[in-house]
Amino acid sequence: MGKQVDSDRRHAAAVVLGELGRSHDYRDRADAARGLAGFAEMQEALGPLLELLLDPGDTFVTRVTAEAVLRRKDRIGLTIVASALAVADSNHSDWIHTALHDVFSISSEDRDNAMQLCEEMSGDPDDRVARGARQMHGTLAEIDPVLRPM
């Protein structure tokens, strides 16, 4: 019973955050994105996160969403961002690339792991994911992280 209750609560939280992501206030949408990033593995979060990444009202929301999802530093987060990046206009694309720099310019280990995942994702059967992963890989390759192994 405990696992089901937790699952129900996570589902409810993702649904409520998705609703907040449709607010007219860009600050609410940005807050929703930060919260939804923690639920990115859930189907309920996927649609709202993709919408927030391509927010038509404010690119601040795009940047916050991209950064929050990329900070997961996992395949799920990278896949969501890649999917949005593949169809983003140049303005949204610029802010997604800025988020990539913000998240992966510190640790070479994090950047290298992300590059490896993007390399694997570039062969994804979903064309959007594959195209976005190739774009992200190119951006990551240009980043010179501050911290390197000794």
N, C-alpha and C positions, 0 to 999 in steps of 0.2 A: 504494500500500500504506500509506503514512504516514497518510493521512486516514482510512482504514478502521480502522487500529489506534487512532487517537485517538477515533474514534466508538465503537469497542468499549469503550475504557476509560471514556469518559463514560457509556455505557450501564451498565457494571458499577458505576461509582461511584453513579449514581442509584439503582440497584437496592439496593445495600448501605445507602445512606442511607434509602431507603424502609423497609428492614427495621429499621434503628435507630429509625425513627419509630414503630414498634409496641412499643417497649420499655415496661416497666412503670414505669420511672423517668422522671419528667417532665423531668429535666435532659437525658437522652438524646434525648427527643422534641424538646426545644427546640434542641439541637445539630443534630439531623437536619434540622429546619426551616431553620436558618441555612444549612446546606450545600445542601439541595435548592433553595433560592431561586436559586442559581446555575445550576441545571439546569431552571428552570421552563418553558423552551421545549420540553422533552422530554416525550413522552407518559408515560414511566416516572415522572416527578416529579409529574404533575398530580394523580392520585388521592391519593397520600400528602400532598401539600400541602393539598388540600381537607380531608382528614381531620384534619390537624394544626390547620388554621384553626378547626375546630369540635371541638377536642379535648374529649372528655367528662370527662376526669380533672382538668384543670388549665387555668384560663384564662391562666396565665402562658405556656403553650405557644401559645395563641391569639394573644396579644399579640406574642410573639417572632416567630411565623410571619408574621403580618400585616406587622410592621415590616420583616422581612427581604425579603419579596416586594415590598412597596411601595417599598423602597429601590432596586429595579431602575429605578423611574421610567419604566416602559415599558408598552405596551398589554398585554403578556402578564401582567405582575404585577397590573395593575389589573383585568384580566379575571378572574383567579383569585380575587382578593379580592372582587370584585363578585359572583361566583357563590356564594361562601360567605356573604357578607353577606345576600343575598336570602333565605336559609333559616335564618339564625342566630337563636337565641333572644336575648332582651334582654340577658342577661349577656355572651354572646359578642359581640353587636353592640356593646355599650359598649366592649369592649376593642379591637375592630377600629377603631371611631371614634377611640379614644385613639391607636392607631398612626397613623392618618391625620394627626392633629394633630402627633404627634411627627415624622413624616417631612416633612410639607409646611408647617410653620410657620416655616421658616427663609427660604427663597427664594421670592419672588413669581413668579419665572420658572418654577420647578419646580411650584408650586401651579397657576399658570395653564395650563401644559402638561397637567397631570393633569386639570384641569377640562375642557379641550378634548377630551381623549381620552374622558373620562366622558360628555361631551355626545354624541360620536360613538357611543359604546357604548350609549347609552340607546335607540338604535334597533336594537340587535342582535336577530337572529331568535331567539336563545336567551333566553327570558323571564327566567330567573334572572339572566343577565348584564345585561340591560336594566334590571331592577328594582334590582339592586345598584348599577349605575352611576348611576342617578338618586339613590339614597340617598347615594352617595359624593359626587356633584356638590353636593348640598345641604350636606354637611359641609364640603367644600372651600371653598364660597362663604362660609362663616362664619369661615374662618381669615384672620387678619390677619398675613401673614408679616413677619418682622423685617427682612429685606433686600429692598430695592426698587431698581430701576435708577435711576441718577442722572439 
